[in-house]
């Protein structure tokens, strides 16, 4: 028994001798930290503030990214819906709705600063904006019955509108066709003539830029116009 108590006493002494250096080191470190805390406090406060600001900036960036992704998804869905819209639906629109349709197609194709200006005192323009290459444009929209035709005088009004707005490009969009004289007038005065067939292509996904180079073309020969009159009366 005495030998066992002796061994336990010796073990406790060894434990105490092992613990004392660590305790002393810990106490010294704590004391040093307390002594220099007044000097570290500004740095700690700065680190805390930077951490909070970083969290706020990250949250704002994340929120903006989510909003942009949702906006892109909405625009893509809207473009798909617009592409599925038929010309028959365009025929049933009001003049204002048709102008909004044309403005939306311009935005879809990368035009900027697009706004509808149609209405009383519109100076012959319904939509204005900038093409993707930066040129300014003025657009006249006419939702007429397919059986009618665009007369030359309406293209003259668009020429005046181009001068009034100082636009680089004049575009005439209609749900019908251009008469032979008005087609010639448009070609001679640099007016982009978008007739019914081209409107259908544009609405189905063709870009506005692709229509600029085929202005007024594609109305067909005499047989085509005869079929047009038979179809639309």
Legacy VTK file of the C-alpha trace (Angstrom):
# vtk DataFile Version 3.0
C-alpha trace
ASCII
DATASET POLYDATA
POINTS 233 float
0.000 0.000 0.000
2.779 2.414 0.906
4.487 1.650 -2.368
1.232 2.309 -4.292
0.695 5.656 -2.548
4.254 6.541 -3.325
3.742 5.860 -7.011
0.543 8.006 -7.096
2.334 10.862 -5.328
5.173 10.683 -7.817
2.705 10.700 -10.765
0.931 13.817 -9.390
4.234 15.583 -9.027
5.141 14.734 -12.606
1.736 16.043 -13.856
2.166 19.253 -11.877
5.646 19.728 -13.251
4.290 19.204 -16.803
1.294 21.577 -16.338
3.142 24.483 -14.740
5.139 25.590 -17.857
1.979 25.626 -20.045
0.051 27.548 -17.410
2.813 30.090 -17.141
2.976 30.499 -20.930
-0.782 30.946 -21.138
-0.794 33.526 -18.385
2.034 35.446 -20.041
0.258 35.459 -23.427
-2.994 36.627 -21.851
-1.183 39.384 -20.025
0.569 40.528 -23.197
-2.722 40.502 -25.093
-4.327 42.657 -22.401
-1.398 45.079 -22.515
-1.481 45.512 -26.298
-5.282 45.334 -26.732
-5.552 49.102 -26.753
-3.201 49.131 -29.722
-4.928 46.241 -31.513
-8.452 47.550 -30.981
-8.435 49.993 -33.956
-7.174 47.250 -36.272
-9.774 44.807 -34.979
-12.521 47.387 -35.443
-11.253 48.106 -38.971
-11.240 44.427 -39.832
-14.789 44.102 -38.524
-15.983 47.089 -40.573
-14.271 45.778 -43.710
-15.891 42.411 -43.157
-19.348 44.001 -42.868
-18.781 46.167 -45.967
-17.548 43.154 -47.906
-20.662 41.214 -46.953
-22.921 44.099 -48.045
-21.087 44.481 -51.375
-21.320 40.739 -52.012
-25.048 40.753 -51.225
-25.663 43.688 -53.585
-23.636 42.018 -56.339
-25.509 38.767 -55.870
-28.885 40.525 -55.895
-27.993 42.433 -59.077
-26.804 39.248 -60.758
-30.019 37.414 -59.906
-32.089 40.355 -61.189
-30.126 40.469 -64.453
-30.525 36.732 -64.966
-34.270 36.981 -64.397
-34.472 39.927 -66.814
-32.577 37.995 -69.508
-34.853 34.996 -69.029
-37.934 37.227 -69.304
-36.637 38.893 -72.480
-35.890 35.507 -74.020
-39.387 34.250 -73.218
-40.907 37.458 -74.571
-38.920 37.111 -77.800
-40.221 33.551 -78.197
-43.805 34.689 -77.603
-43.379 37.545 -80.075
-41.958 35.161 -82.655
-45.050 32.980 -82.351
-47.369 35.945 -82.865
-49.056 35.641 -86.249
-49.719 38.380 -88.779
-53.424 37.764 -88.220
-52.903 38.898 -84.625
-51.058 41.982 -85.876
-54.010 42.735 -88.172
-56.315 42.729 -85.134
-54.159 45.153 -83.132
-54.903 48.799 -82.570
-52.526 51.336 -84.076
-50.844 51.850 -80.700
-50.455 48.106 -80.129
-48.872 47.720 -83.552
-46.422 50.520 -82.781
-45.512 48.776 -79.521
-44.986 45.532 -81.454
-42.551 47.252 -83.838
-40.747 48.967 -80.938
-40.394 45.606 -79.190
-38.920 43.988 -82.308
-36.393 46.823 -82.542
-35.347 46.284 -78.923
-35.109 42.533 -79.482
-32.626 43.121 -82.302
-30.302 45.290 -80.214
-31.603 48.779 -80.956
-31.183 51.254 -78.109
-33.009 54.357 -76.845
-36.159 52.972 -78.468
-39.353 54.803 -77.595
-42.799 55.133 -79.078
-43.684 58.714 -80.048
-46.803 58.059 -82.125
-49.925 60.095 -81.466
-51.142 63.631 -81.984
-48.325 65.872 -83.138
-45.945 62.979 -83.754
-44.391 64.767 -86.755
-44.838 61.683 -88.917
-42.960 59.305 -86.594
-44.206 56.449 -84.455
-40.964 54.993 -83.088
-37.487 56.483 -82.712
-34.213 55.042 -81.469
-30.741 53.916 -82.479
-29.708 50.972 -84.587
-27.122 48.563 -83.101
-24.395 50.339 -85.100
-25.278 53.673 -83.448
-27.154 55.314 -86.305
-30.354 57.101 -85.350
-33.608 55.875 -86.851
-37.179 57.050 -87.233
-39.948 54.514 -87.904
-43.426 54.991 -89.334
-45.897 52.170 -88.593
-49.075 51.614 -90.610
-51.440 48.822 -89.650
-53.609 48.744 -92.756
-55.832 46.019 -94.175
-53.820 43.695 -96.439
-56.116 44.603 -99.349
-54.855 48.204 -99.339
-51.515 49.648 -100.472
-49.158 52.324 -99.178
-49.284 55.503 -101.255
-46.305 57.681 -102.092
-47.591 60.625 -100.046
-47.154 58.619 -96.816
-43.507 58.015 -97.646
-43.091 61.756 -98.240
-44.379 62.322 -94.714
-41.677 59.974 -93.428
-39.024 61.956 -95.299
-40.177 65.067 -93.450
-40.034 63.155 -90.186
-36.459 62.078 -90.893
-35.484 65.714 -91.377
-37.394 66.834 -88.272
-35.704 64.269 -86.000
-32.347 64.472 -87.764
-32.388 60.700 -88.180
-29.854 58.749 -90.216
-32.285 56.011 -91.290
-36.011 56.128 -92.098
-38.017 52.877 -91.868
-41.605 52.332 -92.980
-43.301 49.213 -91.545
-46.730 48.096 -92.700
-49.080 45.116 -92.609
-49.818 45.555 -96.307
-47.773 46.156 -99.465
-46.356 49.203 -101.217
-47.768 50.430 -104.500
-45.383 50.341 -107.456
-44.792 54.141 -107.357
-44.261 54.128 -103.575
-41.814 51.221 -103.845
-39.831 53.178 -106.427
-39.993 56.317 -104.264
-38.684 54.451 -101.220
-35.758 53.012 -103.167
-34.903 56.414 -104.620
-34.919 58.207 -101.263
-33.190 55.626 -99.086
-36.300 54.618 -97.123
-36.302 51.083 -95.717
-39.650 49.651 -96.838
-40.819 46.718 -94.686
-43.938 45.259 -96.299
-46.178 42.479 -94.992
-43.991 39.556 -96.061
-40.881 41.106 -94.526
-42.819 41.947 -91.354
-43.723 38.274 -91.067
-40.058 37.301 -91.384
-39.021 39.958 -88.863
-41.671 38.860 -86.407
-40.558 35.231 -86.766
-36.921 35.907 -85.908
-35.187 37.588 -88.855
-33.133 40.559 -87.662
-33.874 44.171 -88.533
-30.337 44.450 -89.899
-31.085 41.701 -92.434
-34.102 43.670 -93.682
-32.144 46.871 -94.275
-30.441 45.411 -97.316
-33.611 44.074 -98.984
-35.757 47.167 -98.558
-38.950 46.950 -100.598
-37.850 43.845 -102.483
-39.820 40.642 -102.612
-43.246 42.004 -103.512
-43.220 39.748 -106.510
-44.222 40.059 -110.125
-47.647 40.598 -111.680
-48.751 37.037 -110.857
-47.759 37.492 -107.229
-49.751 40.712 -106.979
-52.724 39.009 -108.628
-52.611 36.231 -106.012
-52.293 38.896 -103.305
-55.467 40.642 -104.502
-57.283 37.302 -104.752
-56.269 36.414 -101.186
-56.953 39.745 -99.539
-59.628 41.168 -101.824
LINES 1 234
233 0 1 2 3 4 5 6 7 8 9 10 11 12 13 14 15 16 17 18 19 20 21 22 23 24 25 26 27 28 29 30 31 32 33 34 35 36 37 38 39 40 41 42 43 44 45 46 47 48 49 50 51 52 53 54 55 56 57 58 59 60 61 62 63 64 65 66 67 68 69 70 71 72 73 74 75 76 77 78 79 80 81 82 83 84 85 86 87 88 89 90 91 92 93 94 95 96 97 98 99 100 101 102 103 104 105 106 107 108 109 110 111 112 113 114 115 116 117 118 119 120 121 122 123 124 125 126 127 128 129 130 131 132 133 134 135 136 137 138 139 140 141 142 143 144 145 146 147 148 149 150 151 152 153 154 155 156 157 158 159 160 161 162 163 164 165 166 167 168 169 170 171 172 173 174 175 176 177 178 179 180 181 182 183 184 185 186 187 188 189 190 191 192 193 194 195 196 197 198 199 200 201 202 203 204 205 206 207 208 209 210 211 212 213 214 215 216 217 218 219 220 221 222 223 224 225 226 227 228 229 230 231 232
